[in-house]
Amino acid sequence: MMNLCSHTAYPSLCQPLVKRITNPSRATHRTIQALDSQSPL
């Protein structure tokens, strides 16, 4: 299984967000959603 977070700057932050996701596009979408939900308005 490919580890999508292995080549990121912060793999320890990436891994909890994209666990069990193997599709890079879906992983990117989920990460953006998580960041968007954390940003102040």
N, C-alpha and C positions, 0 to 999 in steps of 0.2 A: 504494500500500500504506500502510496506517495504521501510524504509529509509536506503539506502546503506551507508550513511555517518554517521549514528548515533554512530557507534563504532570505528570511525577513530580518530587519534590523533588531526586532524585539520578539523572538520566537516565544518567550514565556508569556507575553501578552496576547499573541496571536492564537496560541493553542486552545485556550478555553473558549474563544469565540467561534472557532471553526471546527471543533471536535466532531468527528464522524461525517464531515463534509469532504467529499473527494472532488467535487466540481469547482474549479478555480473561480468561475463566474459567480456561483452561489456563495462561495466563501467571501468574495469581495463584497457582494450585496449585503450579507449578514454583518460584516465588519462595519460597513457604512451605516447600516441601521443602528448598530450599537453605539457608534460615535455620535450619530445624530441625536439619539435619545439622551446622551450625556451632556450635550452642549446647551449652554444657557441661552435663553431667548432674548 
